[in-house]
Amino acid sequence: MRPDDWHLTEDVDAFLARAGDFLRSRPALHNTPLTDIDKLRAGPRTRGTDPHGPAATVFGRLEAAGQVRAIFYRTPRGRLGLTPLSAEQAGTLAAHLAGLGHSPSNVIADHDTATAFAEAWQRHTGAVPVPFWRTHLYRLRGLTPPQPRPEGRGRVAGEQDHEHVVRWCREFCVDVGENVSIAAIDAGSWADSRFADRHFTFWETPDGIPASMAAATSMVGGMIRVDPVYTPSHLRGRGYAGAVTVEVSRAALAAGATDVVLFTDPANPTSNALYQRIGYVHVADFTGYEFSYGAPEAG
């Protein structure tokens, strides 16, 4: 594979005109690129200033025999997202981006792709990859409500619930160590957080008290992702998380989603078992690596 098999652009519409069908061909596996690129498309169309490279947002597609085989995108915050690549393809892309002067702050992809790219990036740039995110991807195969069903009901969150939603999203981020989102929430930048475009649902107890919360992305390419799911620690173990996840999943199917997906922490056997009980099946493992470029030498 040659570096010039990769076609780079800063024009998201031109990129989607060529790569949109490829992304929609595997909506579960491509769920993060689909939602991220849709958000980038809906956002400001101006170049930003990024301390890690010459361009704020870059999109790339790998073509062979006139067909798109893979894509990457680099967000304004320097995150590099990749669809599955072979080790050779990841190495060629790393060499190509390094040669162009790009310096992503981190990379997220399926485990094999992210690892191959991180290793190649270290060879070409000396940047040390540090794993910071590992997760299982699940896709809904057939919804099975939990038994017994906890008392209460689901309720779509409204504007009057905004403060409650923000508080629980922050608590969720503390639980999972999502420091970037905590900083955005604490700075009053909810609109810039990854949760701002979510659709939230509560599971309420019979007396109308929220006991658990789940959210869903807007549908893109027939895909909806459930994220996050949160229950305060003192209310866990009562079936509320399963009940609210079923509510959100059922709503996604009713909206016409062909693929309903969610990510789970591999270190949390309780949540993994729960999602499998209600009908989710494991699809792939994903990994994120941060890149440490080191301080420049004095002199």
C-alpha positions as CSV (number, residue, x, y, z in Angstrom):
1,M,0.0,0.0,0.0
2,R,1.3,3.5,-0.9
3,P,0.9,6.6,1.2
4,D,-0.9,8.3,-1.7
5,D,-3.7,5.7,-1.4
6,W,-4.8,7.9,1.5
7,H,-6.8,11.0,0.4
8,L,-6.9,13.8,3.0
9,T,-9.3,16.7,3.1
10,E,-10.6,19.3,5.6
11,D,-14.0,19.4,3.8
12,V,-16.3,17.2,5.7
13,D,-19.0,17.3,3.0
14,A,-16.6,16.2,0.3
15,F,-15.3,13.5,2.6
16,L,-18.8,12.1,3.3
17,A,-19.7,12.2,-0.4
18,R,-17.0,9.6,-0.9
19,A,-16.8,7.8,2.4
20,G,-20.4,8.0,3.7
21,D,-21.6,4.7,2.3
22,F,-18.5,2.9,3.7
23,L,-19.3,4.3,7.2
24,R,-22.9,3.3,7.0
25,S,-22.0,-0.2,5.7
26,R,-21.1,-1.3,9.3
27,P,-22.9,1.0,11.6
28,A,-22.3,-0.9,14.8
29,L,-18.5,-1.2,14.3
30,H,-18.3,2.4,12.9
31,N,-20.6,3.9,15.6
32,T,-18.1,6.3,17.0
33,P,-16.9,7.7,13.6
34,L,-20.5,8.1,12.6
35,T,-21.5,10.2,15.6
36,D,-18.2,12.1,15.8
37,I,-18.2,13.1,12.1
38,D,-21.9,14.0,12.3
39,K,-21.1,16.3,15.2
40,L,-18.2,17.8,13.4
41,R,-20.4,18.4,10.3
42,A,-23.0,20.1,12.4
43,G,-20.4,22.3,14.2
44,P,-18.6,25.5,13.0
45,R,-16.9,25.1,9.6
46,T,-13.9,27.1,10.6
47,R,-10.3,26.0,11.0
48,G,-9.3,26.0,14.6
49,T,-6.0,26.4,16.4
50,D,-4.5,23.2,17.7
51,P,-1.3,23.1,19.6
52,H,-0.5,19.6,18.3
53,G,-0.5,20.3,14.5
54,P,-1.2,22.5,11.5
55,A,-4.9,21.8,11.1
56,A,-7.8,21.4,13.5
57,T,-9.9,18.9,11.7
58,V,-8.7,16.5,9.0
59,F,-10.5,13.6,7.3
60,G,-8.8,10.8,5.4
61,R,-10.0,7.8,3.4
62,L,-8.1,4.8,2.1
63,E,-9.1,3.8,-1.4
64,A,-8.2,0.7,-3.4
65,A,-9.7,-0.2,-6.8
66,G,-12.0,2.7,-6.6
67,Q,-13.5,1.6,-3.2
68,V,-13.1,3.1,0.2
69,R,-11.5,0.6,2.5
70,A,-11.0,2.6,5.7
71,I,-11.1,6.1,7.1
72,F,-9.5,8.3,9.7
73,Y,-10.5,11.6,11.2
74,R,-8.7,14.0,13.5
75,T,-10.8,16.2,15.8
76,P,-10.1,19.8,16.9
77,R,-8.8,18.4,20.2
78,G,-6.3,16.2,18.4
79,R,-8.0,12.8,18.8
80,L,-7.4,10.4,16.0
81,G,-10.3,8.0,15.2
82,L,-9.7,5.0,12.9
83,T,-11.8,2.3,11.3
84,P,-10.2,-1.2,11.3
85,L,-6.8,-1.4,9.6
86,S,-4.2,-4.1,9.0
87,A,-0.9,-3.7,10.7
88,E,0.6,-2.7,7.3
89,Q,-2.1,-0.1,6.7
90,A,-1.7,1.3,10.2
91,G,2.1,1.6,9.7
92,T,1.7,3.3,6.3
93,L,-0.8,5.8,7.7
94,A,1.4,6.5,10.7
95,A,4.4,7.2,8.4
96,H,2.2,9.4,6.1
97,L,0.8,11.5,9.0
98,A,4.2,11.9,10.6
99,G,5.7,13.0,7.3
100,L,2.9,15.7,7.0
101,G,3.7,17.0,10.4
102,H,0.5,15.9,12.2
103,S,0.8,15.1,15.9
104,P,-2.4,13.6,17.3
105,S,-2.9,13.7,21.1
106,N,-4.4,10.2,21.2
107,V,-5.9,7.5,19.0
108,I,-9.0,5.4,19.5
109,A,-9.9,2.4,17.4
110,D,-10.6,-1.3,17.7
111,H,-7.9,-2.9,19.8
112,D,-5.7,-4.4,17.1
113,T,-5.8,-1.2,14.9
114,A,-5.2,1.2,17.8
115,T,-2.3,-0.9,19.0
116,A,-0.7,-1.3,15.5
117,F,-1.0,2.4,14.9
118,A,0.4,3.4,18.4
119,E,3.4,1.1,17.9
120,A,4.0,2.5,14.4
121,W,3.6,6.1,15.6
122,Q,6.2,5.5,18.3
123,R,8.6,4.2,15.7
124,H,8.2,7.2,13.5
125,T,7.9,10.0,16.1
126,G,9.3,8.7,19.4
127,A,6.0,9.5,21.1
128,V,5.2,7.1,23.9
129,P,1.7,5.5,23.7
130,V,0.0,5.2,27.1
131,P,-3.3,3.2,27.2
132,F,-6.1,5.2,28.7
133,W,-9.3,3.6,27.5
134,R,-10.4,0.0,27.0
135,T,-13.9,-1.1,26.4
136,H,-16.2,-3.8,25.0
137,L,-18.6,-2.9,22.2
138,Y,-22.0,-4.6,22.3
139,R,-24.8,-4.6,19.7
140,L,-28.5,-5.3,20.5
141,R,-29.6,-8.6,19.0
142,G,-33.0,-9.0,20.6
143,L,-34.4,-7.1,23.6
144,T,-35.2,-9.1,26.7
145,P,-36.6,-7.1,29.5
146,P,-35.1,-8.0,32.9
147,Q,-37.1,-10.2,35.3
148,P,-38.2,-9.3,37.8
149,R,-38.9,-5.8,36.6
150,P,-38.2,-3.2,39.3
151,E,-41.2,-1.1,40.4
152,G,-41.5,2.3,38.7
153,R,-41.5,3.6,35.2
154,G,-39.3,5.3,32.5
155,R,-39.6,9.0,31.9
156,V,-38.0,11.1,29.2
157,A,-36.0,13.9,30.8
158,G,-37.1,17.4,30.1
159,E,-35.7,20.9,30.4
160,Q,-36.7,21.0,34.1
161,D,-34.3,18.0,34.7
162,H,-31.2,19.7,33.2
163,E,-29.4,20.3,36.5
164,H,-30.1,16.7,37.6
165,V,-28.8,15.3,34.3
166,V,-25.6,17.5,34.5
167,R,-25.0,16.4,38.1
168,W,-25.4,12.7,37.3
169,C,-23.2,13.0,34.1
170,R,-20.5,14.5,36.3
171,E,-20.8,11.7,38.8
172,F,-20.7,9.1,36.0
173,C,-17.5,10.8,34.7
174,V,-15.9,10.6,38.2
175,D,-16.7,6.9,38.4
176,V,-15.1,6.2,35.0
177,G,-12.2,8.7,35.3
178,E,-13.4,10.8,32.3
179,N,-11.4,13.9,33.3
180,V,-11.9,16.0,30.1
181,S,-15.7,15.8,30.5
182,I,-15.4,16.7,34.2
183,A,-13.4,19.8,33.4
184,A,-15.9,20.9,30.7
185,I,-18.8,20.5,33.1
186,D,-17.0,22.2,36.0
187,A,-16.2,25.1,33.6
188,G,-19.9,25.5,32.8
189,S,-19.3,24.3,29.2
190,W,-22.0,21.8,29.0
191,A,-22.6,22.6,25.4
192,D,-19.0,21.6,24.6
193,S,-19.3,18.3,26.6
194,R,-19.9,15.0,24.8
195,F,-23.2,14.7,26.6
196,A,-24.9,17.9,25.3
197,D,-26.5,16.3,22.3
198,R,-27.8,13.2,24.1
199,H,-31.4,12.3,24.7
200,F,-31.8,11.3,28.4
201,T,-34.3,9.0,30.1
202,F,-34.8,8.4,33.8
203,W,-36.1,5.3,35.6
204,E,-38.3,6.6,38.4
205,T,-39.5,4.9,41.5
206,P,-43.2,4.7,42.1
207,D,-43.0,8.0,44.1
208,G,-41.5,9.8,41.1
209,I,-37.9,9.9,42.3
210,P,-35.2,9.3,39.6
211,A,-33.2,6.2,40.4
212,S,-31.2,5.6,37.2
213,M,-30.5,7.4,34.0
214,A,-29.6,6.4,30.4
215,A,-29.0,8.4,27.3
216,A,-28.9,7.8,23.6
217,T,-27.3,9.5,20.6
218,S,-29.3,10.8,17.7
219,M,-29.6,8.2,14.9
220,V,-26.9,8.3,12.3
221,G,-26.7,5.7,9.5
222,G,-29.4,3.7,11.2
223,M,-27.3,3.5,14.4
224,I,-28.1,4.7,17.9
225,R,-25.6,4.4,20.8
226,V,-26.7,4.1,24.4
227,D,-24.4,6.2,26.4
228,P,-24.1,6.9,29.3
229,V,-25.9,4.6,31.8
230,Y,-25.7,5.7,35.4
231,T,-27.1,4.7,38.7
232,P,-26.0,6.4,42.0
233,S,-24.0,4.0,44.1
234,H,-26.6,3.8,46.9
235,L,-29.3,2.7,44.4
236,R,-27.4,0.0,42.6
237,G,-28.2,-3.7,42.7
238,R,-32.0,-3.1,42.4
239,G,-32.4,-3.6,38.6
240,Y,-32.8,0.1,37.8
241,A,-29.9,0.2,35.3
242,G,-31.3,-2.7,33.3
243,A,-34.8,-1.2,33.3
244,V,-33.7,2.2,32.1
245,T,-31.4,0.6,29.4
246,V,-34.4,-1.4,28.2
247,E,-36.5,1.8,28.0
248,V,-33.8,3.6,25.9
249,S,-33.2,0.6,23.7
250,R,-36.8,0.1,23.0
251,A,-37.2,3.7,22.1
252,A,-34.3,3.4,19.7
253,L,-35.9,0.5,18.0
254,A,-39.2,2.3,17.8
255,A,-37.4,5.2,16.2
256,G,-36.2,2.9,13.4
257,A,-32.7,2.1,14.4
258,T,-31.2,-1.0,12.7
259,D,-28.2,-1.0,15.1
260,V,-28.4,-0.2,18.8
261,V,-25.0,-0.4,20.5
262,L,-23.2,0.5,23.8
263,F,-19.8,0.3,25.3
264,T,-18.9,-1.3,28.6
265,D,-16.0,-1.4,30.9
266,P,-14.2,-4.8,30.6
267,A,-13.3,-4.5,34.3
268,N,-17.0,-4.4,35.4
269,P,-18.4,-7.9,35.2
270,T,-21.8,-6.7,36.6
271,S,-22.6,-4.4,33.8
272,N,-21.3,-6.8,31.1
273,A,-23.5,-9.5,32.4
274,L,-26.5,-7.2,32.7
275,Y,-26.3,-6.0,29.1
276,Q,-26.0,-9.6,27.8
277,R,-29.0,-10.7,29.8
278,I,-31.2,-8.0,28.2
279,G,-30.1,-9.0,24.7
280,Y,-26.8,-7.3,23.8
281,V,-24.0,-9.4,22.2
282,H,-20.2,-8.7,22.1
283,V,-19.0,-7.3,18.8
284,A,-15.4,-6.0,19.4
285,D,-12.9,-4.6,21.8
286,F,-11.7,-1.0,21.6
287,T,-8.6,0.7,23.0
288,G,-7.4,4.3,23.3
289,Y,-3.8,5.4,23.6
290,E,-2.5,8.8,24.6
291,F,0.7,10.0,23.1
292,S,3.5,11.5,25.3
293,Y,5.7,13.6,23.0
294,G,8.1,14.7,25.8
295,A,9.5,18.1,26.5
296,P,11.8,19.7,24.0
297,E,15.5,19.9,25.0
298,A,16.7,23.2,26.3
299,G,19.2,25.2,24.2
